[in-house]
Amino acid sequence: MKLRKIIFWLHLCAGVSAGIVVFIMSVTGVALTYQKQMTEWADKSSWPAQTLGPELLPVQTLIDRVRQSKPDAIPSAMVLYSDPAAPASVTIGTGRNVFVNRYTGEVGGEGSAGIRAFFRVMTDWHRYVGAATENRPMGKAVTGASNLVFLGIVISGMYLWWPRTWTRQSFRSVTWFKRGTAGKARDFNWHNTLGFWLALPLFFVVISATVISYPWASNLVYRLAGVEPPRPASAQTARPQSPQRPVLDLAPVDTLIKNAQNHVSNWRSMNVRLPSDRETEVTFTVDEGWGGQPQLRTTLVLDKASGDVNRSQSFKDQNAGQRARSWLRFVHTGEFYGMVGQTIAGIASLSGAMLVYTGLALSFRRCRAWIGRRRREELTPAARVLEKEYTA
């Protein structure tokens, strides 16, 4: 059996075995394309009145207003935006945040519950094929294995796409959509054309998902970069969590915010973890982009007493392994390259769904034709004559 035929049957069998799961991951990937932008847009309905004042209220006052509005809240962090009309977002629990006007102290809502619920469902199907919480390890194993199979499909598809004879007609037939085609010819044309134009971005989306899914793949990225992989999170020293409401020390935070702003002048958003009275340092995550762009993010650790920057780490300060791993994480969603990258990743996910659909359709037609041939071969000569007359 020729190599091309072996690869074709491996490609076909892999597509049939993992096609449904890959289709689900592709469709949900399309739905998650603009998650950050859509959530931010929907959250504006929960903003308090955009009233500007002569000066910003202290952080202590903002947190007090939040606690008065929501007595059960345990504030742990605050996100500030360079846009003067944007309110501060205060984290008050796992998956919960509330908006507060920085000039008036008016407390708004907790963000759009509907859009968050939608994206939570899409994420659960994308990562765990909709498995319940107790079955998520199994769901993650299924999506991880299906993604690994999909990586083989993409690579083998690149090989099978290559025309056996290079002519203008043969090249055009697998690189451009044909009008007026239907059935097998249409599916074949769509399968090859989508594969040609989107094979490269789809390859990076899939291979980055493999790195996200498997620790061995993540460790391989570090080793290829010549860096020792980090220890697993379980092996690191965990920070003790106090069951009691923390006693926050917010008096120096306003000064620290100004120092952080001076350190990163082009900041767009700033996440500050609210310090307790026992902590001597305050951590800031300052973002110059729209999120999902680690090359535009800086982590600052400031001394709470003096306001000095004790440590600063940006993307360029990380080692080669960390940069490569971070790039793969955000190239999966396209966010590393901003809105353009997200759009390309979304189109690649859509093409993945279409490749599965056309591939399964071609496989079904091939199987149906094979069954038909076997049936005709089993007919007696007299039955063949009768069938021919009946179908004439």
C-alpha positions in Angstrom: 0.0 0.0 0.0 1.4 3.4 -1.0 2.3 5.9 1.7 -0.3 8.4 0.5 -3.1 5.8 0.8 -1.9 4.9 4.3 -2.0 8.5 5.4 -5.4 9.0 3.8 -7.0 6.2 5.7 -5.3 7.3 9.0 -6.6 10.8 8.3 -10.2 9.5 7.6 -10.3 7.2 10.6 -9.0 9.9 12.9 -11.6 12.3 11.6 -14.5 9.9 12.1 -13.4 8.9 15.6 -12.8 12.4 16.9 -15.0 14.4 14.6 -17.9 15.1 16.9 -15.8 16.3 19.8 -13.7 18.4 17.5 -16.8 19.9 16.0 -18.1 20.9 19.5 -14.7 22.4 20.4 -14.6 24.4 17.1 -18.2 25.7 17.4 -17.7 26.8 21.0 -14.3 28.3 20.0 -16.2 30.5 17.6 -18.7 31.5 20.3 -15.8 32.4 22.6 -13.9 34.5 20.0 -14.8 38.0 21.4 -15.6 36.9 25.0 -13.7 39.8 26.6 -15.1 42.5 24.4 -18.7 41.2 24.6 -18.5 40.9 28.4 -17.1 44.4 28.8 -19.8 45.8 26.5 -22.6 43.9 28.4 -21.2 45.0 31.8 -21.7 48.7 30.9 -25.4 48.1 31.7 -24.4 47.5 35.3 -22.2 50.6 35.6 -23.3 53.4 38.0 -24.0 56.8 36.6 -21.0 58.1 34.8 -20.7 61.3 36.8 -17.3 62.9 36.9 -16.2 65.0 39.9 -13.4 67.3 40.8 -11.3 64.6 42.3 -11.1 60.8 42.9 -12.3 59.4 46.1 -9.8 57.4 48.2 -9.7 53.7 47.8 -10.8 53.3 51.5 -14.0 55.2 50.8 -14.8 53.2 47.7 -14.4 49.9 49.6 -16.5 51.2 52.5 -19.3 52.1 50.0 -19.1 48.6 48.5 -19.3 47.0 52.0 -22.3 49.2 52.9 -24.1 48.2 49.7 -23.2 44.5 50.0 -22.5 43.5 53.7 -21.6 40.0 52.8 -18.9 41.1 50.4 -15.2 40.4 51.0 -13.2 42.8 48.8 -10.0 41.3 47.6 -8.9 43.3 44.6 -9.7 46.3 42.5 -9.3 47.0 38.8 -8.9 50.6 37.7 -9.1 52.0 34.2 -7.3 54.9 32.6 -10.7 56.0 31.0 -11.9 58.6 33.5 -15.6 57.7 32.7 -15.0 54.0 33.6 -15.9 52.9 37.2 -13.6 50.8 39.4 -14.3 47.1 39.4 -14.0 45.6 42.9 -13.6 41.8 43.3 -15.9 40.6 46.1 -15.7 36.8 45.7 -15.0 34.0 43.3 -16.4 35.1 39.9 -18.1 38.2 41.4 -17.3 41.8 41.0 -19.1 45.1 41.5 -18.7 48.5 39.9 -18.3 51.7 41.8 -18.0 55.3 40.6 -14.6 56.6 41.5 -15.8 60.2 41.9 -19.2 59.8 43.7 -18.8 56.4 45.4 -22.1 55.2 43.8 -22.2 51.4 43.7 -23.6 49.7 40.5 -24.4 46.2 39.7 -22.2 43.0 39.5 -22.0 42.8 35.7 -24.1 41.1 33.2 -25.2 37.7 34.6 -26.7 36.6 31.3 -23.5 37.0 29.2 -21.4 35.4 31.9 -23.7 32.4 32.1 -23.6 32.0 28.3 -19.8 32.1 28.2 -19.6 29.8 31.2 -21.6 27.2 29.3 -19.6 27.6 26.2 -16.3 27.3 28.2 -17.6 24.1 29.9 -18.4 22.5 26.5 -15.2 23.7 25.0 -13.0 22.3 27.8 -15.1 19.4 29.2 -17.7 18.6 26.4 -20.4 19.8 28.9 -19.4 17.3 31.7 -20.7 18.0 35.2 -18.2 19.1 37.8 -17.5 15.7 39.2 -16.9 14.3 35.6 -14.7 17.1 34.4 -11.4 15.2 34.6 -13.0 12.7 32.2 -14.3 15.5 30.0 -10.9 17.1 29.9 -9.3 13.8 29.0 -11.7 13.5 26.1 -11.1 17.0 24.7 -7.4 16.7 25.2 -7.2 13.4 23.3 -9.5 14.6 20.6 -7.4 17.8 20.2 -4.3 15.6 19.9 -6.0 13.6 17.2 -7.0 16.8 15.5 -3.4 17.9 15.4 -2.6 14.7 13.5 -5.5 15.4 11.1 -4.3 18.9 10.4 -0.7 17.8 9.7 -1.8 14.8 7.5 -4.3 17.1 5.8 -1.5 19.4 4.7 0.3 16.4 3.1 -2.9 15.1 1.4 -3.8 18.5 0.1 -0.5 18.7 -2.0 -1.6 18.1 -5.6 -0.1 15.0 -7.2 0.4 16.9 -10.5 1.0 20.7 -10.5 -1.2 22.3 -13.1 -3.1 25.6 -13.0 -6.4 23.7 -13.0 -5.4 21.2 -10.3 -4.0 24.0 -8.1 -7.1 26.2 -8.5 -9.4 23.2 -7.8 -8.0 22.9 -4.2 -7.5 26.6 -3.4 -10.7 28.3 -4.5 -14.4 27.9 -4.1 -16.3 26.6 -7.1 -19.8 27.8 -7.9 -22.6 25.5 -9.0 -21.2 22.4 -7.3 -23.2 20.1 -5.0 -22.9 16.9 -3.1 -19.5 15.2 -3.1 -17.9 17.7 -5.4 -19.0 20.7 -3.2 -17.8 19.0 0.0 -14.5 18.0 -1.6 -13.9 21.6 -2.9 -14.8 23.2 0.5 -12.7 20.7 2.4 -9.6 21.4 0.4 -10.1 25.1 0.0 -10.7 25.8 3.7 -7.7 23.5 4.5 -5.4 25.5 2.2 -6.3 29.0 3.4 -6.6 28.2 7.1 -4.2 25.3 7.7 -1.5 27.5 9.3 -3.6 29.4 11.8 -5.6 26.2 12.6 -2.3 24.4 13.2 -1.2 27.0 15.8 -4.7 27.0 17.5 -4.6 23.2 17.8 -0.9 22.8 18.8 -1.3 25.5 21.5 -4.4 23.7 22.8 -2.2 20.6 23.1 0.3 22.6 25.2 -2.6 23.8 27.4 -4.1 20.3 27.8 -1.0 18.3 28.6 1.8 19.0 31.2 4.3 17.0 29.2 3.6 19.3 26.2 4.0 22.4 28.3 7.2 21.1 29.8 8.5 20.3 26.3 8.1 24.0 25.3 10.4 24.9 28.2 12.9 22.3 27.3 13.0 23.3 23.7 13.7 26.8 24.9 16.6 25.5 26.9 14.9 26.2 30.3 14.0 23.9 33.1 10.2 23.5 33.4 8.6 25.0 36.6 7.5 22.8 39.4 3.9 21.7 39.4 1.6 24.0 41.3 0.9 21.3 43.9 4.6 21.1 44.7 4.9 24.8 45.3 4.3 26.4 48.7 0.7 27.3 48.9 -0.2 30.6 50.5 -2.3 30.0 53.7 -5.9 31.2 53.4 -7.6 32.7 56.4 -11.2 31.8 56.8 -11.9 35.1 58.5 -12.6 38.4 56.8 -9.2 40.0 56.3 -8.3 43.3 58.0 -7.5 45.5 55.0 -4.9 48.3 55.2 -5.9 50.6 52.5 -4.4 53.9 53.6 -1.2 53.7 51.5 -2.9 52.3 48.4 -3.7 55.6 46.8 -0.1 56.7 46.9 1.0 53.3 45.6 -1.5 53.6 42.7 0.1 56.9 41.6 3.6 55.4 41.9 2.5 52.4 39.7 1.0 54.8 37.1 4.2 56.7 37.0 6.2 53.5 36.4 3.9 52.4 33.5 2.8 55.7 31.9 0.8 54.1 29.0 -1.4 51.9 31.3 -4.9 51.1 30.3 -6.0 49.0 33.3 -4.5 48.2 36.6 -5.4 45.4 39.0 -4.3 45.9 42.6 -4.6 43.1 45.2 -5.9 44.9 48.3 -3.3 44.4 51.1 -4.1 43.2 54.6 -2.6 44.8 57.7 0.0 42.0 57.9 1.4 42.4 54.4 4.4 44.6 53.7 4.1 44.6 49.9 1.3 45.3 47.4 1.1 43.6 44.0 -0.1 45.5 40.9 -0.8 44.0 37.4 -0.6 46.8 34.9 -1.9 46.3 31.4 -1.2 48.5 28.5 -3.3 46.4 26.1 -6.9 45.0 26.1 -6.1 41.8 28.0 -4.7 38.6 26.7 -1.5 40.4 25.5 1.3 39.4 28.0 3.8 41.4 26.0 1.9 44.5 27.2 1.6 43.5 30.8 3.8 44.4 33.8 3.7 43.0 37.3 4.9 45.5 40.0 5.5 44.7 43.7 5.6 47.9 45.7 6.7 48.4 49.3 3.7 49.4 51.3 5.6 51.7 53.7 7.9 53.5 51.3 6.0 53.2 48.0 9.2 52.1 46.2 9.0 49.4 43.5 10.7 46.4 45.0 10.3 44.2 41.9 9.1 44.7 38.3 8.6 42.0 35.7 7.5 42.5 32.2 7.3 40.1 29.3 10.8 40.8 28.2 12.1 40.1 31.7 10.8 36.5 31.6 13.0 33.6 30.4 12.6 32.1 26.9 10.5 29.2 28.2 8.1 31.5 30.0 7.7 33.8 27.0 7.1 30.8 24.6 4.6 29.2 26.9 2.8 32.5 27.4 2.8 33.1 23.7 1.2 29.7 23.0 -1.4 30.3 25.7 -2.7 33.5 24.1 -2.1 32.6 20.4 -4.7 29.8 21.0 -7.4 32.5 21.4 -5.5 35.0 19.1 -5.5 37.6 21.8 -1.7 37.9 21.6 -2.2 39.9 18.4 -5.2 41.9 19.5 -8.6 42.0 17.7 -7.0 40.9 14.4 -5.6 37.8 16.0 -8.9 37.0 17.8 -10.7 37.3 14.4 -8.2 35.0 12.7 -8.5 32.5 15.5 -12.3 32.7 15.3 -12.3 32.1 11.6 -9.9 29.2 12.0 -12.2 27.6 14.6 -15.1 28.1 12.1 -13.1 26.4 9.4 -12.4 23.6 11.8 -16.1 23.0 12.2 -16.6 23.1 8.4 -13.7 20.8 7.8 -15.3 18.3 10.2 -18.7 18.6 8.6 -17.3 18.2 5.0 -15.0 15.4 6.1 -17.7 13.4 7.7 -20.0 14.0 4.7 -17.3 12.7 2.4 -16.7 9.7 4.7 -20.5 8.9 4.8 -20.7 9.0 1.0 -17.7 6.8 0.6 -19.2 4.3 3.1 -22.5 4.4 1.4 -20.9 3.8 -2.0 -18.9 0.9 -0.6 -22.0 -0.8 0.8 -23.7 -0.3 -2.5 -20.8 -2.0 -4.4 -20.8 -4.9 -2.0 -24.5 -5.3 -2.4 -24.2 -5.4 -6.2 -21.4 -7.9 -6.0 -23.6 -10.3 -3.9 -26.5 -10.2 -6.4 -27.0 -13.1 -8.7 -26.8 -12.4 -12.5 -30.7 -12.7 -12.7 -31.1 -10.3 -9.8 -28.7 -7.8 -11.4 -30.9 -7.8 -14.5 -34.0 -7.3 -12.5 -32.4 -4.4 -10.5 -31.2 -2.8 -13.7 -34.7 -3.0 -15.2 -36.3 -1.7 -12.0 -33.9 1.3 -11.7 -33.9 2.1 -15.5 
